């Protein structure tokens, strides 16, 4: 709740510029007592003096008062701009918040931010890595302007650009029969002990792929990260399944791990750039720039 009004700030700034209560009162066409009361009320609220007021001596701002006057004048200018259509938004540096699914962040967050900051130096960018539920919720509430995520059944509230499509991988120790394959089907691995992500939506999605073809596989481990999933797989603790496909075949604990593409067509998942409703520029331009950047770094589909 605001306790200092714009009117009070207007009186104080006028006094600071005019150098006296009487001169400020004439400029604003108000009474001198009204200005004096406003100053006293604001000083009481701030618990510090804004002006040194002595009889026969021009009114002068205190050290704190000089800082306050500068900030108050800026605030009044902004408030005046708010009354003009597009005035403040055109004058201020645009700010865009990008949300990225946690699983995609290690691959895309840094390179996308670097690209955007280089291409739009007059725009302030920030980014957050979130779970799917948190990301979509933040977008619906207006906290995020653009989102990079798997589709995972997004509803009609979201504008979607499909950037590419990806098949899941099964992760295994390199000495297994599966490791020698170039691809494999879900039906062929339905009886194996699986290692899946511990995120609720992710695990439900993977299990749903099996259920679509009539299988209910056993989940042996739920991994909190892709690197843990790869480590468990490399150590023979089961067979990991993930859409995240980091480069390299070495786990954090120094073991080799193999990956094989799961070839089922219904398992292919789009990676999408999403937004809500119509948005002012430069968001549309930024959206197109991200889509172009991703398209040049990856094929349209790895299926």
C-alpha positions as CSV (number, residue, x, y, z in Angstrom):
1,X,0.0,0.0,0.0
2,X,1.3,3.4,-1.0
3,X,1.4,6.0,1.8
4,X,2.9,8.9,-0.2
5,X,0.8,10.2,-3.0
6,X,1.9,11.6,-6.4
7,X,0.3,14.9,-5.4
8,X,2.5,15.1,-2.4
9,X,5.6,14.3,-4.5
10,X,4.6,16.9,-7.0
11,X,4.5,19.5,-4.2
12,X,7.8,18.5,-2.8
13,X,9.5,18.5,-6.3
14,X,8.1,22.0,-7.0
15,X,9.5,23.3,-3.7
16,X,12.9,21.8,-4.5
17,X,13.0,23.5,-7.9
18,X,11.4,26.9,-6.8
19,X,13.5,27.2,-3.6
20,X,10.5,28.4,-1.5
21,X,7.0,27.3,-0.4
22,X,5.4,30.5,-1.7
23,X,7.0,30.3,-5.2
24,X,6.0,26.6,-5.4
25,X,2.4,27.5,-4.3
26,X,2.1,30.1,-7.1
27,X,3.4,27.7,-9.7
28,X,1.0,25.0,-8.7
29,X,-2.0,27.4,-7.9
30,X,-2.4,25.9,-4.5
31,X,-2.1,27.4,-1.0
32,X,1.2,27.6,0.8
33,X,-0.2,25.8,3.9
34,X,-1.2,22.8,1.6
35,X,2.3,22.4,0.5
36,X,3.7,22.8,4.0
37,X,1.3,20.1,5.3
38,X,2.3,17.8,2.4
39,X,6.0,18.1,3.2
40,X,5.4,17.6,6.9
41,X,3.3,14.4,6.3
42,X,5.9,12.9,4.0
43,X,8.8,13.7,6.4
44,X,6.8,12.1,9.2
45,X,6.3,9.0,7.1
46,X,10.0,8.8,6.1
47,X,11.1,9.7,9.6
48,X,13.6,12.1,8.2
49,X,13.8,15.7,7.0
50,X,13.6,16.6,3.3
51,X,14.2,20.3,3.7
52,X,15.9,22.7,6.0
53,X,13.3,25.3,6.8
54,X,14.3,28.5,8.7
55,X,12.7,31.9,8.7
56,X,14.4,34.4,6.4
57,X,16.5,31.7,4.7
58,X,15.7,30.0,1.4
59,X,14.4,26.5,1.9
60,X,17.2,24.0,1.0
61,X,17.0,20.2,0.7
62,X,18.9,18.0,3.1
63,X,21.4,15.4,1.9
64,X,18.7,12.8,2.0
65,X,16.3,15.3,0.5
66,X,18.4,15.8,-2.6
67,X,18.4,12.0,-3.3
68,X,14.6,11.9,-2.6
69,X,13.9,14.8,-4.9
70,X,15.8,13.1,-7.8
71,X,13.9,9.9,-7.4
72,X,10.6,11.6,-6.9
73,X,11.1,13.6,-10.1
74,X,11.9,10.4,-12.1
75,X,8.8,8.8,-10.6
76,X,6.6,11.7,-11.6
77,X,8.0,11.7,-15.1
78,X,7.2,7.9,-15.4
79,X,3.7,8.5,-14.0
80,X,3.1,11.2,-16.6
81,X,4.3,8.8,-19.4
82,X,1.8,6.2,-18.2
83,X,-1.0,8.4,-19.2
84,X,0.2,8.5,-22.8
85,X,-0.6,5.4,-25.0
86,X,2.6,3.4,-25.2
87,X,4.6,6.2,-23.7
88,X,6.3,4.4,-20.9
89,X,6.6,1.0,-22.7
90,X,8.3,2.7,-25.7
91,X,10.8,4.6,-23.5
92,X,11.8,1.8,-21.1
93,X,14.1,-1.0,-22.1
94,X,12.0,-4.0,-23.1
95,X,12.2,-7.0,-20.7
96,X,11.6,-10.6,-21.8
97,X,11.6,-13.6,-19.5
98,X,12.3,-17.0,-21.1
99,X,11.2,-20.2,-19.3
100,X,12.9,-23.5,-20.2
101,X,12.0,-27.0,-19.2
102,X,14.6,-28.3,-16.7
103,X,15.5,-31.2,-18.9
104,X,16.2,-28.9,-21.9
105,X,18.0,-26.2,-19.9
106,X,21.5,-27.7,-19.9
107,X,21.5,-27.9,-23.7
108,X,19.7,-24.7,-24.6
109,X,19.6,-22.1,-21.9
110,X,23.1,-20.6,-22.2
111,X,23.4,-20.7,-26.1
112,X,19.9,-19.2,-26.5
113,X,20.6,-16.4,-24.0
114,X,23.9,-15.5,-25.7
115,X,22.3,-15.4,-29.1
116,X,19.4,-13.2,-27.9
117,X,21.7,-10.8,-26.0
118,X,23.9,-10.3,-29.0
119,X,20.9,-9.9,-31.3
120,X,18.9,-7.6,-29.1
121,X,21.3,-5.4,-27.1
122,X,18.5,-3.0,-26.1
123,X,16.4,-5.7,-24.6
124,X,16.9,-7.1,-21.0
125,X,16.6,-10.9,-20.9
126,X,16.2,-13.3,-18.0
127,X,15.6,-17.0,-18.0
128,X,14.4,-19.6,-15.5
129,X,14.5,-23.5,-15.7
130,X,11.3,-25.1,-14.3
131,X,9.4,-28.3,-14.3
132,X,6.7,-28.6,-16.9
133,X,3.9,-27.8,-14.4
134,X,5.7,-24.8,-13.0
135,X,6.6,-23.5,-16.5
136,X,3.1,-23.7,-17.9
137,X,1.6,-22.2,-14.7
138,X,4.1,-19.3,-14.8
139,X,3.2,-18.6,-18.4
140,X,-0.6,-18.7,-17.7
141,X,0.0,-16.2,-14.9
142,X,2.0,-13.9,-17.1
143,X,5.4,-14.3,-15.3
144,X,7.0,-15.8,-18.4
145,X,6.8,-14.4,-21.9
146,X,8.2,-17.4,-23.9
147,X,8.6,-21.0,-23.0
148,X,10.9,-23.7,-24.5
149,X,9.5,-27.2,-23.6
150,X,8.2,-30.5,-24.7
151,X,4.6,-30.3,-25.9
152,X,3.3,-33.0,-23.5
153,X,-0.3,-32.2,-24.3
154,X,-0.4,-28.4,-24.0
155,X,-3.9,-27.1,-24.4
156,X,-5.3,-24.4,-26.8
157,X,-4.3,-21.6,-24.4
158,X,-0.8,-21.8,-25.8
159,X,0.6,-20.6,-29.2
160,X,3.0,-23.2,-30.3
161,X,5.9,-23.3,-32.8
162,X,7.3,-26.8,-33.3
163,X,11.1,-26.5,-33.4
164,X,11.9,-30.1,-33.9
165,X,10.8,-33.6,-32.9
166,X,12.7,-36.1,-30.8
167,X,12.5,-39.8,-30.1
168,X,13.3,-41.1,-26.6
169,X,16.5,-43.1,-25.9
170,X,17.1,-46.2,-23.9
171,X,20.3,-46.1,-21.8
172,X,22.2,-49.3,-21.0
173,X,25.6,-50.6,-20.1
174,X,27.7,-51.1,-23.2
175,X,28.1,-54.9,-22.9
176,X,24.3,-55.6,-23.2
177,X,22.6,-57.0,-26.2
178,X,20.6,-53.8,-26.6
179,X,23.7,-51.7,-26.8
180,X,24.6,-53.3,-30.2
181,X,21.2,-52.2,-31.7
182,X,20.7,-49.1,-33.8
183,X,17.1,-48.8,-32.6
184,X,14.5,-50.7,-30.6
185,X,10.8,-50.7,-29.9
186,X,8.9,-50.2,-26.7
187,X,7.4,-53.7,-27.0
188,X,10.9,-55.2,-27.0
189,X,11.9,-53.5,-23.7
190,X,8.5,-53.6,-21.9
191,X,9.7,-56.5,-19.6
192,X,12.9,-54.9,-18.6
193,X,13.5,-53.1,-15.2
194,X,13.3,-49.4,-16.1
195,X,14.9,-46.3,-14.8
196,X,12.7,-43.2,-15.3
197,X,12.7,-39.5,-14.3
198,X,11.2,-38.9,-10.9
199,X,9.2,-35.9,-12.3
200,X,5.5,-36.9,-12.1
201,X,4.5,-35.7,-15.6
202,X,7.6,-37.2,-17.2
203,X,7.1,-40.7,-15.7
204,X,3.4,-40.7,-16.5
205,X,4.2,-39.8,-20.1
206,X,6.7,-42.6,-20.5
207,X,4.4,-45.2,-18.8
208,X,1.6,-43.9,-21.0
209,X,3.6,-44.8,-24.1
210,X,3.8,-48.4,-22.9
211,X,0.2,-48.5,-21.9
212,X,-0.9,-47.4,-25.4
213,X,0.5,-50.6,-26.8
214,X,-0.8,-52.8,-23.9
215,X,2.1,-53.0,-21.5
216,X,2.6,-52.1,-17.8
217,X,6.4,-52.1,-17.3
218,X,8.2,-52.2,-13.9
219,X,10.0,-49.1,-12.8
220,X,13.0,-50.1,-10.7
221,X,14.5,-46.6,-10.1
222,X,13.3,-43.0,-10.4
223,X,16.2,-40.7,-11.1
224,X,16.3,-37.0,-10.1
225,X,18.5,-36.1,-13.1
226,X,19.6,-37.4,-16.5
227,X,23.1,-38.0,-15.2
228,X,21.9,-40.1,-12.3
229,X,19.7,-42.0,-14.8
230,X,22.8,-42.6,-17.0
231,X,24.9,-43.7,-14.1
232,X,22.4,-46.2,-12.9
233,X,22.1,-47.6,-16.4
234,X,25.8,-47.9,-16.8
235,X,26.1,-49.7,-13.5
236,X,23.6,-52.3,-14.6
237,X,20.8,-51.1,-12.3
238,X,18.2,-51.2,-15.1
239,X,17.5,-49.5,-18.4
240,X,17.0,-45.7,-18.4
241,X,14.6,-44.0,-20.8
242,X,14.7,-40.3,-21.5
243,X,14.1,-37.7,-24.2
244,X,17.1,-35.8,-23.0
245,X,20.1,-36.9,-25.0
246,X,23.3,-35.3,-23.7
247,X,26.5,-35.9,-25.8
248,X,29.2,-38.2,-24.7
249,X,29.3,-41.8,-23.4
250,X,31.0,-41.4,-20.1
251,X,29.0,-41.0,-16.8
252,X,30.1,-38.9,-13.9
253,X,31.3,-42.0,-12.1
254,X,33.6,-42.9,-15.0
255,X,31.7,-45.7,-16.7
256,X,30.7,-46.0,-20.3
257,X,27.1,-45.9,-21.2
258,X,25.3,-46.7,-24.5
259,X,22.1,-45.2,-25.9
260,X,19.7,-46.6,-28.5
261,X,16.9,-44.8,-30.2
262,X,13.3,-46.0,-29.5
263,X,11.7,-46.1,-32.9
264,X,7.9,-46.1,-32.1
265,X,6.2,-43.3,-34.0
266,X,3.8,-42.6,-31.1
267,X,6.8,-41.9,-28.8
268,X,8.1,-39.0,-30.9
269,X,7.7,-35.8,-28.9
270,X,7.8,-32.2,-30.3
271,X,10.0,-29.6,-28.8
272,X,8.0,-26.4,-28.9
273,X,8.4,-22.6,-28.3
274,X,5.2,-21.4,-26.7
275,X,3.6,-18.1,-25.7
276,X,0.2,-16.9,-24.5
277,X,-2.0,-14.6,-26.6
278,X,-0.8,-11.7,-28.7
279,X,2.3,-10.0,-27.5
280,X,4.0,-6.7,-28.3
281,X,7.3,-6.4,-30.0
282,X,10.1,-7.3,-29.7
283,X,8.7,-10.6,-28.4
284,X,7.5,-11.7,-31.8
285,X,11.0,-11.0,-33.3
286,X,12.7,-12.8,-30.4
287,X,10.4,-15.8,-30.9
288,X,11.3,-16.0,-34.5
289,X,15.0,-15.6,-33.7
290,X,14.9,-18.5,-31.2
291,X,13.1,-20.7,-33.7
292,X,15.7,-19.9,-36.4
293,X,18.6,-20.6,-34.0
294,X,17.2,-24.0,-33.0
295,X,16.5,-24.9,-36.6
296,X,20.1,-24.3,-37.6
297,X,21.5,-26.3,-34.7
298,X,19.3,-29.4,-35.0
299,X,17.5,-31.3,-37.8
300,X,13.8,-30.9,-38.1
301,X,13.4,-34.4,-36.7
302,X,15.6,-37.1,-35.3
303,X,12.9,-39.7,-35.8
